[in-house]
Amino acid sequence: MKRYKEAKMGEQAPHVFTIADIAYRAMITEGKSNSILVSGESGAGKTETTKNLMCYLAYLGGNSAAEGQTIEQQVLESNPVLEAFGNAKTARNNNSSRFGKFVEIQFDNVGRISGAAIRTYLLERSRVCQISDPERNYHCFYLLCAAPKEEIEKYKLGDPKSFHYLNQSNCYQLVGVNDANNYLATRRAMDVVGISEEEQEAIFRVVAAILHLEAIRIKCAGYPAHKTFEEFLNRYNIIAPEVLTRR
Ligand SMILES: Nc1ncnc2c1ncn2[C@@H]1O[C@H](COP(=O)(O)OP(=O)(O)OP(=O)(O)O)[C@@H](O)[C@H]1O
């Protein structure tokens, strides 16, 4: 990153750091906001490029002398959190973002990071209840199934193969990815971005509840017993958001 700081276009090997550097310098000299649009087909490298851009802008506008958790650390640690809940393995990409995002990094008048906001769009909700081989559901489900023993017992989880929302595909593990370590890393990242212990508990309780939801069997007068939750919704014309997305 040091080599790209204030380097002119073409002076260094092509890299997204050059784009970020030019945008940052223009923002300082012109006193105007700048946007960088990262686009491309699935697997092109948008997520990794965005992380590189965020790292470089945090390097330029960070406050290395500050103690405790700085805004740039929070900006960077937002990535593992978003990826745990919004990324999944697809046929084209083991870590495909199933949503779009707008990352806003605010700078003060001397170019130091003063705030940040991330907005997400159009999460692929249907994936929660329907996946196909060789894809996976959202990473968070597998991370929670690989959590430490006491968490597994608390949420009554276990082998991902025992949950319908995960066993529609034969893919449970990703090459080179350790879900147990990633669970701990996600919890640490959630701490850094300022999600309290109680909020984290509530979030993972909902994640576990979704896995258990499919196992609910509904018994109604005049309706055969042992129907799945989804069949029940269909029978009574109750349209759940994920069912709606799939139609
Ligand atoms: N700069 C990079 N350095 C190393 N590997 C990279 C880089 N960019 C992309 N990759 C590789 O390509 C894979 C896909 O990249 P990425 O997830 O960024 O794509 P994407 O365009 O965001 O895809 P999607 O639209 O599916 O989310 C990464 O998991 C990584 O293996």
The ligand as an ORCA input file, in Angstrom:
! r2SCAN-3c Opt
* xyz 0 1
  N      -7.773     -9.810     -5.636
  C      -7.910    -11.121     -5.473
  N      -6.905    -11.825     -4.964
  C      -7.022    -13.166     -4.812
  N      -8.108    -13.880     -5.129
  C      -9.137    -13.218     -5.629
  C      -9.104    -11.799     -5.834
  N     -10.279    -11.422     -6.347
  C     -11.005    -12.543     -6.465
  N     -10.327    -13.623     -6.046
  C     -10.790    -15.039     -6.055
  O     -12.012    -15.106     -6.763
  C     -13.048    -15.553     -5.884
  C     -14.323    -14.791     -6.227
  O     -14.145    -13.421     -5.897
  P     -15.309    -12.544     -5.269
  O     -16.026    -13.296     -4.210
  O     -14.702    -11.242     -4.900
  O     -16.245    -12.384     -6.553
  P     -17.567    -11.528     -6.715
  O     -17.474    -10.786     -8.011
  O     -17.815    -10.737     -5.491
  O     -18.650    -12.681     -6.874
  P     -20.203    -12.691     -6.481
  O     -20.884    -11.755     -7.427
  O     -20.578    -14.132     -6.700
  O     -20.297    -12.284     -5.048
  C     -12.551    -15.291     -4.471
  O     -13.112    -16.174     -3.520
  C     -11.065    -15.514     -4.644
  O     -10.773    -16.896     -4.606
*
